[in-house]
Amino acid sequence: MRTKTDWLGKPYYSLNAYLRQQFHEKIYKVTLDGGMTCPNRDGTLGHRGCIFCSTGGSGDFAGDRSFTITQQIEEQIRTIQSKRPVEHFIAYFQAYTNTYAPLPYLRRIFTEAISHPQIMGLSIGTRPDCLGEDVLELLTELNHQKPVWVELGLQTIHEDTARYIRRELPCFLEAVSNLHTRGIDTIVHLILGLPGETPKKILESVTYMNTLPVSGIKLQLLHVLKGTDLAEDYLKKQFQVMSKEEYLDLVITCIRHLRPDIVIHRLTGDGPRDLLLAPLWSSAKRSVLNDLHHQMSVRGIRQ
């Protein structure tokens, strides 16, 4: 288990600290669109997607799917390098469900990404119900070449909320176990602020991660995006979003209750400005993180 002395000055185990320990340099992600869809969109389970999901399939900042994987990687590398002296990257397949395609296609695009000389590893966002044995075997094979992470969109452990947002829970534990058995790092996504979830229920989802063999977590503020079914409920005043002060207090509580070896990949989020309906304060992501670190310092939460 990692100790606080490994956290590079932050009061939690950040992704930046983890990447520097693993690769001994600054590593950035390039976000890719592999041309996928999702069971909640293609008619298998539904057509409207998860209730919070934009038409971009949570990949609104990903590359252009009309480009090849290599073209997407190199375009984003050029953009990042125009601002920062970074040489190596993680290829993040972000948009939609990135194991929901025929195996030969997955092998082709993942191999194309992992073979790029500046790519140090893969991060693949998917659903727990889209990890069949053939996909697991492919990911295991790739993991022997370069590190592979699988990001699972759990969002909540509570059945009533999962039904509301159109997610399936029963196969989550099996997916985590299968990935752990194969030595593949698992990162779990949780949304903080889902309608009907109290801070107590949210903390139950967070602390449950301590009981599982997961290596990382993303704590995502609930965004209400235009054009989603969630937006319709918000405009009908069926729920309220959190204030920045409420969110910072909740995030600090969540961090305090996490195992210290769990890498925190995300503490907030920044929805696309042209789609973001609420909370508008979240669009200033840098300011939110600065306020979070200040609050942690004020409360005496230090390395």
C-alpha positions in Angstrom: 0.0 0.0 0.0 1.2 3.5 -0.9 1.9 5.9 2.0 1.3 9.6 2.2 5.0 10.3 1.5 4.4 9.2 -2.1 1.7 11.8 -2.8 4.1 14.6 -4.1 2.8 17.3 -1.8 -1.0 16.9 -2.3 -3.2 15.8 0.6 -4.4 12.8 -1.5 -3.0 10.3 -3.9 -3.4 12.0 -7.3 -3.1 10.6 -10.8 -0.2 12.9 -11.4 1.7 11.4 -8.4 0.9 7.9 -9.6 2.1 8.6 -13.2 5.3 10.2 -12.0 6.0 7.2 -9.8 5.3 4.8 -12.7 7.0 6.6 -15.5 9.3 9.1 -13.8 8.0 12.0 -15.9 5.0 14.1 -16.6 2.4 12.1 -18.5 -0.8 13.5 -20.1 -3.9 11.7 -21.5 -5.0 11.9 -25.1 -8.8 11.3 -25.3 -9.9 9.2 -28.2 -13.2 8.3 -29.9 -13.1 4.7 -31.1 -16.4 5.0 -33.0 -18.4 3.0 -30.5 -22.0 3.1 -29.3 -23.7 1.7 -26.2 -26.3 -0.9 -25.2 -28.4 2.0 -23.9 -28.4 3.6 -27.3 -28.4 0.9 -30.0 -31.7 -0.7 -28.8 -30.2 -3.6 -26.9 -31.3 -2.0 -23.6 -32.7 1.3 -24.8 -32.3 4.1 -27.2 -31.9 7.3 -25.1 -28.7 6.5 -23.3 -28.1 6.9 -19.6 -30.2 9.8 -18.2 -27.2 12.1 -17.7 -25.3 11.2 -20.9 -24.9 13.7 -23.8 -25.2 12.7 -27.4 -21.4 12.5 -27.3 -21.5 9.6 -25.0 -19.5 11.3 -22.3 -16.8 11.9 -24.8 -17.4 15.5 -25.6 -13.7 16.3 -25.3 -12.5 13.2 -27.2 -11.0 13.2 -30.7 -12.8 13.3 -34.0 -14.1 9.8 -34.8 -13.8 10.5 -38.5 -10.0 10.4 -38.0 -8.0 7.2 -37.5 -6.7 6.4 -34.0 -3.2 7.5 -35.0 -4.5 10.7 -36.4 -6.4 11.5 -33.2 -3.4 10.7 -31.1 -1.1 12.9 -33.1 -3.5 15.8 -33.4 -3.9 15.9 -29.6 -0.2 15.5 -29.0 0.5 18.5 -31.2 -2.1 20.5 -29.3 -0.7 19.5 -25.8 2.9 20.1 -26.9 2.1 23.6 -28.2 1.4 24.4 -24.5 3.5 22.0 -22.4 6.8 20.1 -22.8 5.3 16.6 -22.6 6.7 13.6 -24.5 4.6 10.6 -23.5 0.9 10.0 -23.1 -1.9 7.6 -22.0 -4.4 6.8 -24.8 -7.8 7.2 -23.2 -10.7 5.6 -25.1 -13.5 7.8 -23.6 -16.5 8.2 -25.8 -19.4 5.7 -25.3 -18.7 2.1 -24.3 -15.3 1.1 -25.6 -15.5 -2.7 -25.4 -18.9 -2.8 -27.1 -17.8 -3.8 -30.6 -16.6 -7.0 -32.5 -13.3 -8.4 -31.1 -11.3 -7.9 -34.4 -12.3 -4.2 -34.4 -11.3 -3.8 -30.8 -8.0 -5.6 -31.4 -7.2 -3.3 -34.4 -7.9 0.0 -32.7 -6.3 -0.9 -29.3 -3.2 -2.3 -31.0 -3.0 0.8 -33.2 -3.0 3.0 -30.1 -0.7 0.9 -27.9 1.8 0.6 -30.8 2.3 4.4 -31.1 5.8 5.2 -29.8 4.6 8.0 -27.5 1.8 6.1 -25.9 2.8 4.5 -22.6 -0.5 2.7 -21.8 -4.2 2.4 -22.5 -7.2 3.6 -20.4 -10.5 2.1 -21.7 -13.8 3.4 -20.5 -16.6 0.8 -20.6 -19.5 -0.8 -18.8 -19.3 -3.8 -16.5 -21.8 -5.7 -18.7 -19.5 -5.3 -21.8 -16.5 -7.4 -20.6 -16.9 -10.9 -22.1 -14.3 -13.5 -21.8 -12.9 -12.8 -25.3 -12.5 -9.1 -24.5 -10.8 -9.9 -21.2 -8.4 -12.1 -23.0 -7.6 -9.3 -25.4 -7.0 -6.8 -22.6 -4.8 -9.3 -20.8 -2.7 -9.7 -23.9 -2.4 -6.0 -24.4 -1.5 -5.5 -20.7 1.6 -7.6 -21.2 2.8 -5.1 -23.8 2.0 -1.8 -22.0 -0.2 -1.0 -19.0 -3.9 -1.3 -19.5 -6.5 0.3 -17.2 -10.2 -0.4 -17.4 -12.5 2.4 -16.3 -15.9 1.1 -15.2 -18.9 3.5 -15.0 -20.6 2.3 -11.8 -21.9 5.8 -10.7 -23.7 4.5 -7.6 -24.1 1.3 -5.6 -27.8 2.1 -4.9 -30.3 0.1 -6.9 -33.0 2.8 -6.9 -30.6 5.4 -8.3 -29.2 2.9 -10.8 -32.6 2.2 -12.2 -33.3 6.0 -12.5 -30.1 6.6 -14.5 -30.6 3.4 -16.5 -27.5 1.5 -15.3 -27.1 -2.2 -14.4 -25.4 -3.1 -11.1 -25.4 -7.0 -10.7 -22.4 -7.6 -13.0 -20.1 -5.0 -11.5 -18.5 -7.2 -8.9 -17.9 -9.9 -11.4 -16.2 -7.5 -13.8 -13.9 -6.1 -11.0 -13.0 -9.7 -10.0 -12.3 -10.7 -13.5 -10.0 -7.7 -14.2 -8.2 -8.1 -10.8 -7.5 -11.8 -11.5 -5.9 -10.8 -14.8 -3.8 -8.1 -13.2 -5.6 -5.3 -15.0 -6.0 -2.1 -13.0 -9.6 -1.0 -12.5 -10.8 2.6 -12.1 -14.3 3.2 -10.9 -16.4 6.2 -11.8 -18.9 7.5 -9.2 -21.2 10.5 -9.8 -21.7 12.8 -6.7 -25.0 14.5 -6.5 -27.4 12.2 -8.4 -31.0 12.9 -7.8 -32.3 11.4 -4.5 -28.9 10.6 -3.1 -28.1 12.1 0.2 -24.4 12.7 1.3 -24.8 9.5 3.4 -25.8 7.4 0.4 -23.0 8.9 -1.7 -20.4 8.2 1.0 -21.7 4.6 1.1 -20.8 4.2 -2.6 -17.4 5.8 -2.0 -16.5 3.7 1.1 -17.7 0.5 -0.6 -14.7 0.9 -3.0 -12.4 0.3 0.0 -13.6 -3.3 0.1 -12.8 -4.0 -3.6 -9.5 -4.6 -5.5 -9.7 -1.4 -7.4 -6.7 0.8 -8.0 -8.4 4.1 -8.8 -11.5 6.2 -8.6 -13.1 9.1 -10.4 -15.3 11.4 -8.4 -17.5 13.2 -10.9 -19.7 16.1 -10.0 -23.2 15.6 -11.5 -23.5 17.8 -14.6 -26.8 18.6 -16.1 -26.3 18.8 -19.9 -28.7 20.2 -22.4 -30.5 17.7 -24.5 -30.4 14.9 -21.9 -33.4 13.4 -20.1 -31.7 14.5 -16.8 -32.1 18.1 -18.1 -35.8 17.6 -18.6 -36.2 16.6 -14.9 -34.0 19.5 -13.8 -36.1 22.0 -15.7 -39.2 20.5 -14.1 -37.5 21.3 -10.7 -37.5 17.6 -9.7 -34.1 18.0 -8.1 -31.4 20.5 -7.3 -27.7 20.5 -8.0 -25.2 21.1 -5.3 -23.6 24.5 -4.6 -19.8 24.7 -4.8 -19.5 24.8 -1.0 -21.7 21.7 -0.6 -19.6 19.9 -3.2 -16.3 20.8 -1.8 -17.4 19.7 1.7 -18.7 16.4 0.3 -15.5 15.7 -1.7 -13.3 16.3 1.3 -15.4 13.8 3.3 -15.1 11.3 0.5 -11.3 11.7 0.3 -11.0 11.2 4.1 -12.8 7.9 3.9 -10.9 6.4 0.9 -8.1 3.9 1.3 -4.8 5.8 0.9 -3.6 3.5 -1.9 -6.6 4.3 -4.2 -5.5 6.7 -6.9 -7.8 9.7 -7.3 -8.1 10.3 -11.0 -10.7 13.0 -10.8 -12.2 15.2 -8.2 -14.7 17.3 -10.3 -15.4 17.8 -14.0 -16.0 20.4 -16.6 -18.9 19.8 -18.9 -18.8 21.4 -22.3 -19.7 25.1 -21.9 -22.2 25.1 -24.8 -24.0 22.1 -23.2 -23.7 22.8 -19.5 -27.1 23.7 -17.9 -26.1 23.4 -14.3 -24.1 23.9 -12.1 -22.5 26.8 -13.9 -19.9 27.2 -11.3 -18.3 23.9 -12.3 -17.1 25.3 -15.6 -14.2 27.0 -13.8 -12.5 23.7 -13.1 -9.1 25.2 -12.1 -10.8 27.5 -9.6 -12.8 24.7 -8.1 -9.6 22.6 -7.6 -7.8 25.6 -6.1 -10.7 26.1 -3.7 -10.6 22.4 -2.8 -6.9 22.4 -2.0 -7.4 25.6 0.0 -10.2 24.1 2.0 -8.2 21.0 2.8 -5.3 23.1 4.0 -7.6 25.2 6.2 -9.0 22.1 7.7 -5.6 20.7 8.4 -5.7 17.9 5.8 -2.1 17.7 4.7 0.4 15.2 3.4 
